[in-house]
Amino acid sequence: MTSPRPEHAPTLHVGGYRLLARLGEGGMGVVHLARRGEGPRVALKVLRPHTVGDEEARQRLDREVHSLSLIRSRWVAEIVDADPWGEVPYVATRYVPGLSLHELVQEEGAVTGDDLRWLADCLAEGVASVHAVGVLHRDVKPSNVLMEGRTPILIDFGLARVADDPRLTHTGWLLGTPGYLAPEILYGDDATTASDVHSWAATVAYAGTGRPPFGRGPAMAVMDRVRRGQHDLSGLPHDLAAVVEQALDPDPRRRPTLDQVRDALGGGPMPTVVTPGPDRDLDDDPYTAPLAIAAAGRQPTISLFEDDEEEAPGATRYLDEPPAPRTPFAERLRRGVLLASLGLATATAVTAAPWVTLAVVSLLVWLLRSGSLAGSAAGARRTLRGSRWYDGPQLLLASPWHAVQAIPGALLLLLWSLGLTLACGLLCYAFALGTQATLLACGAVLALALWWGPGGSRLSGPVNRLVRPVSRSSGSWAVAWLLVLAAGIGAGAYATVQGTSWEPIGPPLSQLR
């Protein structure tokens, strides 16, 4: 990373930080050199809107930031500040004013001797400290290692995931850099700690030889060498080459752990790994490219600049454009009015026909939750192994299972909401309100509790996905709002003229009279 010149950058602010210079960008956002007041400079990643486009995604980001903030290692650029819930979500990490390992090797050549062993050991300890808090880095590569003198500092957790959360927030389906992605990820398998070990080894090999261990050329060809284990480690010291070669094994079960790697680097014995079960037979594989890519018949989504994974030295870019524009106020106002109208229509429907409305609402909660679970599962499958021609039929066949899976969550949300509604009814009874006023208040509480209750994101998410596109145009919004308003007014008029319909089971407690 070349030294930025903050004085030439226009002044923009995010979360109280003054953005000084653009340092780089990736799939999740843009990284800036930033400073808050007279405090220390930080590397501020401003996340793209699609990365955290809904509340559930922000919750996952919040959990991930919390886990990453637990990392304590001098070999890692730790998180110093974050706001996943801000209007412009950001993550701030310690700023390391040095070249990346990729740039250092390009400018000065391969790292040799004791410096290389020091780099390998420090980097292994840094990755191990990430794993210690239950996180996978997923993107260890030369451009994500900054050199503070001769010391490597691991940066950029843009692809890091909490280890027990298989869901991803990315819109792409293959994220990473050819030559540094572990082969099991190319097959569409889940990443593990062994995947980071493979990336560590490829990064050390690049540092010690000055060239990518799996060669250069088209991305498909590089990834095919990765999955076959066809690497070139010539030029590495013999003892280090033995450790790196074992860590680059295509089978993750045969790779050593980071503790074993560090023991071997310290002069201990080479780790012995016992492989359970049969190996993957590459010769019987009809594909000469990763299965997730070949089946889709298109190039993967990869961060790749020509033959290497990073831009050339001197690629620091200064701010010359504003951040992505926010959603216009008028659109947000239309969206809020339409959602409020839906809640009011629900309340008036409860006033007109409580039992029928409750049955319809319960059915909708279950169906929307089922659809949300099915959509999340389909999205996770596409993220892991790409789009397939049978995604539609698979979604249809899996729908009964998701319908069953949605029942416990739907029951929990409904019981929570009905409990609050009952409490509201008791309060209205204590204040001697009329029947229809009580029902109107109870209907409003029911709508609010369903929206914000436990698991309510499975209801609010699908509703928001319908409301947002409708609200972008004032014309389509006006039609939708008038329809909802007419439904609410119609229900209210029916309750006023005809009275409340308690069909089919009559008023509450009527059987006890």
C-alpha positions in Angstrom: 0.0 0.0 0.0 1.6 3.3 -1.0 1.6 6.2 1.5 -1.6 8.3 1.0 -1.6 12.1 0.7 -4.5 13.2 2.8 -4.1 16.8 2.0 -5.3 16.3 -1.6 -8.5 14.5 -0.7 -11.9 16.3 -0.3 -13.4 16.1 3.1 -16.2 13.6 3.6 -17.4 12.1 6.8 -18.8 8.7 7.9 -19.7 7.9 11.5 -17.7 10.9 12.7 -14.6 9.9 10.8 -13.1 12.2 8.2 -12.3 10.3 5.1 -8.8 11.2 3.9 -8.0 8.8 1.0 -9.3 5.8 -0.8 -7.0 2.8 -0.1 -8.8 0.1 -2.1 -12.1 -1.6 -2.6 -13.6 -5.1 -2.7 -16.9 -7.0 -2.9 -18.2 -5.7 0.5 -17.2 -2.1 0.3 -14.6 0.6 -0.1 -11.6 1.1 2.3 -10.6 4.6 3.2 -7.8 6.1 5.3 -9.8 8.0 8.0 -9.4 9.9 11.2 -11.8 11.0 13.9 -10.7 14.3 15.4 -7.1 14.2 16.5 -7.2 10.5 17.1 -5.1 7.8 15.3 -5.6 7.1 11.6 -7.7 4.0 10.9 -8.5 1.9 7.8 -12.3 2.4 7.5 -14.3 0.0 5.4 -17.5 1.6 4.3 -19.9 -1.2 3.4 -22.0 -1.3 0.2 -25.7 -0.9 0.6 -26.5 -4.4 -0.9 -24.2 -6.0 1.7 -26.3 -5.0 4.6 -29.6 -4.4 2.8 -31.9 -5.8 5.6 -32.1 -6.1 9.3 -31.2 -9.8 9.3 -28.0 -9.1 7.4 -27.1 -6.3 9.8 -27.7 -8.7 12.7 -25.3 -11.2 11.2 -22.8 -8.4 10.6 -23.2 -7.3 14.2 -22.5 -10.8 15.5 -19.5 -11.1 13.2 -18.0 -7.8 14.2 -18.4 -8.8 17.9 -16.5 -12.0 17.3 -13.8 -10.3 15.3 -13.4 -7.6 18.0 -12.3 -10.4 20.4 -9.1 -11.0 18.3 -6.0 -10.0 20.2 -2.9 -10.5 18.2 0.0 -8.2 17.2 0.0 -9.9 13.8 -3.6 -8.9 13.0 -5.0 -5.4 12.3 -7.8 -5.6 14.9 -11.1 -3.9 14.7 -11.1 -0.7 16.7 -14.7 0.6 15.9 -17.8 -0.4 14.0 -21.4 0.5 13.5 -23.4 -2.1 11.6 -26.6 -0.3 12.4 -25.7 3.2 11.1 -27.1 4.8 8.0 -23.8 4.1 6.4 -22.5 0.9 8.1 -18.7 0.8 8.6 -15.9 -1.2 10.2 -12.7 0.5 11.3 -9.4 -1.4 11.8 -6.0 -0.4 12.9 -4.2 1.3 10.0 -0.9 -0.3 9.0 1.3 2.2 6.9 3.2 -0.3 4.8 3.4 -2.1 1.5 1.4 -5.3 1.1 3.3 -8.5 0.8 2.3 -8.6 -2.9 3.8 -5.1 -3.5 6.9 -5.8 -1.5 7.7 -8.9 -3.5 7.1 -7.1 -6.7 9.4 -4.2 -5.7 12.1 -6.0 -3.8 11.9 -9.7 -4.8 11.3 -12.8 -2.7 11.7 -12.8 1.1 14.6 -15.0 2.1 16.4 -16.5 5.1 15.3 -15.8 8.6 12.9 -13.1 7.4 10.9 -15.7 5.5 10.7 -18.0 8.5 9.7 -15.1 10.7 7.0 -14.1 8.2 5.7 -17.7 8.0 5.5 -18.1 11.7 4.0 -14.7 12.5 1.3 -15.2 9.8 0.5 -18.7 11.1 0.1 -17.2 14.6 -2.1 -14.4 13.2 -4.5 -16.8 11.4 -4.6 -19.1 14.5 -5.7 -16.1 16.6 -8.5 -15.5 14.2 -9.6 -19.2 14.5 -9.3 -19.0 18.3 -12.5 -16.7 18.4 -14.5 -19.0 16.1 -13.9 -17.1 12.9 -12.6 -18.1 9.5 -10.7 -15.5 7.5 -11.4 -17.1 4.1 -9.2 -14.6 2.2 -5.6 -15.0 3.3 -3.4 -13.9 0.3 -0.4 -11.6 -0.3 -2.5 -8.5 -0.8 -4.2 -9.0 2.5 -0.8 -9.1 4.4 0.7 -5.7 5.1 4.4 -5.5 5.9 5.2 -3.4 9.0 9.0 -3.5 8.5 9.7 -7.2 8.3 6.6 -8.1 10.3 3.4 -9.3 8.5 0.1 -7.9 9.6 -3.1 -9.8 8.5 -5.9 -7.5 7.3 -9.2 -7.4 5.5 -11.9 -9.7 7.0 -14.2 -8.9 4.1 -14.9 -12.6 3.5 -14.5 -13.6 7.2 -17.4 -15.6 8.6 -18.3 -16.7 12.0 -17.4 -20.4 11.9 -20.8 -21.8 13.0 -22.8 -19.6 10.6 -22.9 -21.0 7.1 -24.9 -18.2 5.7 -23.1 -15.6 3.6 -24.0 -12.0 3.0 -22.4 -11.7 -0.4 -24.3 -11.5 -3.7 -21.6 -13.4 -5.6 -21.3 -17.2 -5.5 -17.6 -17.7 -5.7 -15.5 -15.1 -3.8 -11.8 -15.1 -3.5 -8.6 -15.1 -5.6 -7.4 -17.9 -7.9 -4.4 -19.6 -6.5 -5.2 -18.8 -2.9 -8.7 -20.4 -2.6 -8.6 -23.9 -1.2 -9.7 -26.6 -3.6 -12.6 -27.7 -1.4 -14.1 -24.2 -1.8 -13.8 -24.6 -5.6 -15.9 -27.8 -5.3 -18.6 -25.9 -3.5 -17.8 -27.4 0.0 -17.9 -25.3 3.1 -14.7 -23.5 4.2 -13.0 -24.8 7.3 -9.9 -24.0 9.3 -8.0 -26.2 6.9 -9.0 -23.9 4.1 -7.2 -21.0 5.8 -4.2 -23.3 6.3 -4.1 -23.9 2.5 -4.3 -20.1 1.9 -1.5 -19.5 4.4 0.8 -22.0 2.6 0.1 -20.4 -0.8 0.9 -17.0 0.6 4.1 -18.1 2.2 5.1 -19.9 -1.1 4.6 -16.6 -2.9 6.7 -14.7 -0.4 9.6 -17.2 -0.6 9.6 -17.7 -4.4 8.4 -14.4 -5.7 5.7 -16.1 -7.9 2.2 -17.6 -7.4 2.7 -21.3 -6.4 0.0 -22.5 -8.9 1.3 -20.3 -11.7 -0.3 -17.6 -13.8 -2.7 -17.5 -16.7 -6.5 -17.9 -17.1 -8.4 -18.2 -13.8 -9.9 -21.5 -14.8 -6.5 -23.0 -15.5 -5.1 -21.8 -12.2 -8.0 -23.2 -10.2 -7.7 -26.5 -12.0 -4.0 -26.7 -10.8 -5.1 -25.8 -7.3 -7.6 -28.7 -7.1 -5.1 -31.1 -8.5 -2.3 -29.9 -6.2 0.0 -29.0 -9.1 2.2 -26.4 -7.4 5.8 -25.2 -7.9 7.8 -24.7 -4.7 11.2 -24.6 -6.2 13.3 -21.9 -4.5 11.9 -22.4 -1.0 14.3 -23.7 1.7 14.0 -27.5 2.0 12.6 -27.5 5.6 10.0 -24.8 4.9 9.0 -26.3 1.5 8.2 -29.6 3.3 5.7 -27.9 5.6 4.2 -25.7 2.9 3.8 -28.8 0.6 1.9 -30.7 3.2 -0.3 -27.6 3.9 -1.1 -27.4 0.2 -2.5 -30.9 0.0 -5.7 -30.9 -2.1 -7.4 -33.1 0.6 -8.1 -30.9 3.7 -8.0 -34.0 5.9 -4.3 -34.4 5.1 -3.3 -30.9 6.0 -1.6 -30.1 9.3 -3.2 -27.8 11.8 -1.7 -24.4 12.5 -0.3 -25.6 15.8 1.5 -28.4 14.0 2.7 -26.0 11.4 4.2 -23.7 14.0 5.8 -26.6 15.8 7.4 -27.7 12.6 8.6 -24.1 11.8 10.1 -24.0 15.3 12.3 -27.1 14.6 9.9 -29.7 15.8 9.0 -32.9 13.9 6.9 -32.8 10.7 3.2 -33.4 11.5 1.8 -36.8 10.8 -1.8 -36.6 9.6 -4.0 -39.7 9.3 -6.5 -39.5 6.5 -9.9 -41.2 7.3 -11.8 -42.6 4.3 -11.1 -42.6 0.6 -9.6 -39.7 -1.2 -11.4 -37.8 -3.9 -10.5 -39.4 -7.2 -9.5 -36.6 -9.5 -8.9 -38.9 -12.5 -12.5 -40.0 -12.6 -13.7 -36.3 -12.5 -14.9 -35.4 -16.0 -14.4 -31.7 -15.4 -11.2 -29.9 -15.9 -12.4 -26.9 -14.0 -14.1 -26.4 -10.6 -17.5 -28.1 -10.6 -19.4 -25.1 -9.4 -18.1 -23.1 -12.3 -18.2 -25.7 -15.1 -21.8 -26.6 -14.4 -22.9 -23.0 -14.7 -21.0 -22.6 -18.0 -19.7 -19.1 -17.2 -16.7 -17.3 -15.6 -16.7 -17.0 -11.8 -17.0 -13.9 -9.8 -13.4 -13.4 -8.7 -11.3 -10.5 -7.5 -8.6 -10.8 -10.2 -6.4 -8.2 -11.9 -4.8 -9.7 -15.0 -2.4 -12.4 -13.8 -2.2 -11.3 -10.1 -4.8 -10.7 -7.4 -3.9 -7.1 -6.7 -3.4 -3.8 -8.6 0.0 -2.6 -9.3 2.0 -0.6 -6.7 0.9 3.0 -6.5 -2.8 2.1 -6.9 -3.9 4.2 -3.9 -6.9 6.3 -5.2 -8.0 9.6 -3.6 -11.6 10.5 -3.1 -13.1 12.0 -6.1 -16.7 10.9 -5.8 -19.3 10.9 -3.0 -20.6 7.7 -1.3 -23.5 5.9 -2.8 -26.7 8.0 -2.6 -29.2 7.3 0.2 -32.7 6.3 -0.5 -34.6 9.5 -1.3 -36.7 10.8 1.6 -39.9 10.8 -0.4 -39.5 7.1 -1.2 -38.8 6.3 2.5 -41.9 8.4 3.5 -44.1 6.5 1.0 -42.8 3.2 2.3 -43.5 4.2 5.9 -47.0 5.4 5.0 -47.8 2.2 3.1 -46.6 0.0 6.0 -48.5 2.0 8.6 -51.6 1.7 6.4 -51.2 -2.1 6.3 -51.0 -2.1 10.1 -54.1 0.1 10.4 -56.0 -2.1 7.9 -55.1 -5.1 10.1 -56.4 -3.3 13.2 -59.8 -2.4 11.5 -60.1 -6.0 10.2 -59.8 -7.2 13.8 -62.6 -4.8 14.7 -64.9 -6.1 12.0 -64.2 -9.9 12.3 -61.7 -10.8 15.0 -61.6 -14.6 14.6 -61.6 -14.6 10.8 -58.8 -11.9 10.8 -56.8 -13.9 13.4 -57.1 -17.0 11.2 -56.0 -15.2 8.1 -53.1 -13.5 9.8 -51.9 -16.8 11.3 -52.0 -18.4 7.9 -50.1 -15.5 6.4 -47.4 -15.6 9.1 -46.9 -19.3 8.5 -46.8 -18.9 4.7 -44.5 -15.9 4.7 -42.1 -17.6 7.1 -42.1 -20.8 5.0 -41.3 -18.7 1.9 -38.6 -16.8 3.7 -36.9 -20.0 4.9 -37.2 -21.5 1.4 -35.7 -18.4 -0.2 -32.8 -18.3 2.3 -32.0 -21.9 1.7 -32.1 -21.4 -2.1 -29.9 -18.3 -1.8 -27.4 -20.2 0.3 -27.2 -23.0 -2.2 -26.6 -20.5 -5.0 -23.9 -18.8 -3.0 -22.1 -22.1 -2.3 -22.2 -23.8 -5.7 -23.8 -21.3 -8.2 -27.0 -21.3 -10.1 -28.3 -24.6 -11.5 -31.0 -25.5 -14.0 -32.9 -27.5 -11.3 -33.0 -24.7 -8.7 -36.7 -24.1 -9.4 -37.8 -27.8 -9.1 -35.6 -28.2 -6.1 -37.2 -25.2 -4.4 -40.7 -26.6 -5.2 -39.8 -30.1 -3.8 -38.3 -28.6 -0.7 -41.2 -26.4 0.0 -43.1 -29.0 2.2 -40.1 -29.3 4.4 -39.8 -25.6 4.8 -43.5 -25.4 5.6 -43.0 -27.9 8.5 -39.8 -26.1 9.5 -41.7 -22.8 9.8 -44.3 -24.1 12.2 -42.3 -23.7 15.5 -41.1 -20.1 14.7 -44.6 -19.1 13.5 -46.2 -20.5 16.7 -43.7 -18.7 18.9 -44.3 -15.4 17.1 -48.1 -15.8 17.2 -48.1 -16.8 20.9 -45.9 -13.8 21.8 -48.2 -11.4 19.8 -51.4 -12.9 21.2 -50.0 -12.5 24.7 -49.3 -8.8 24.2 -52.7 -8.4 22.5 -54.5 -10.1 25.5 -52.6 -7.7 27.9 -53.8 -4.8 25.8 -57.4 -6.1 26.0 -57.2 -6.4 29.8 -56.0 -2.8 30.0 -58.8 -1.6 27.8 -61.3 -3.5 30.0 -59.8 -1.8 33.1 -60.4 1.6 31.5 -63.9 0.5 30.5 -63.5 1.1 26.8 -66.1 0.0 24.4 -65.9 -3.3 22.5 -64.9 -1.8 19.1 -62.3 0.6 20.6 -60.8 -2.3 22.5 -60.7 -4.5 19.4 -59.1 -1.6 17.4 -56.4 -1.2 20.1 -55.8 -4.9 20.3 -55.5 -5.1 16.5 -52.9 -2.4 16.4 -50.9 -4.2 19.2 -51.2 -7.5 17.3 -49.8 -5.9 14.1 -46.9 -4.2 15.9 -46.0 -7.4 17.9 -46.0 -9.5 14.7 -43.7 -7.0 13.0 -41.1 -6.7 15.8 -41.6 -9.9 17.8 -39.2 -12.8 18.0 -38.6 -14.1 14.5 -40.5 -11.2 13.0 -37.8 -10.6 10.4 -39.2 -13.6 8.6 -42.5 -11.7 8.3 -41.2 -8.1 7.9 -38.5 -9.2 5.3 -40.9 -10.6 2.7 -43.4 -7.7 3.3 -40.6 -5.2 2.8 -39.5 -6.9 -0.4 -43.0 -6.2 -1.7 -43.4 -2.7 -0.4 -40.0 -1.3 -1.5 -40.3 -1.7 -5.2 -43.9 -0.5 -5.1 -42.8 2.6 -3.2 -40.1 3.6 -5.7 -42.7 5.1 -8.1 -45.3 7.5 -6.8 -47.9 6.1 -9.2 -47.6 2.4 -8.2 -47.4 3.5 -4.6 -50.6 5.5 -4.9 -52.5 2.6 -6.4 -51.3 0.2 -3.6 -52.0 2.7 -0.9 -55.5 3.4 -2.1 -56.3 -0.3 -2.2 -55.0 -0.8 1.3 -56.8 2.3 2.5 -60.1 1.1 0.9 -59.7 -2.2 2.6 -59.2 -0.6 6.0 -62.1 1.9 5.5 -64.3 -0.9 4.3 -63.6 -3.0 7.4 -64.2 0.0 9.6 -67.4 0.8 7.9 -68.7 -2.8 8.2 -67.9 -2.8 12.0 -69.7 0.6 12.4 -72.8 -0.4 10.5 -73.1 -4.1 11.0 -71.3 -4.4 14.3 -68.5 -6.9 15.1 -68.9 -10.3 13.6 -67.8 -13.0 16.1 -68.2 -15.8 13.6 -67.6 -18.7 13.8 -67.2 -19.3 17.5 -68.9 -16.3 19.1 -67.5 -13.7 21.6 -64.8 -14.7 24.0 -66.0 -16.7 27.1 -69.6 -16.9 25.6 -69.6 -20.6 26.2 -69.0 -20.1 29.9 -72.2 -18.0 30.5 
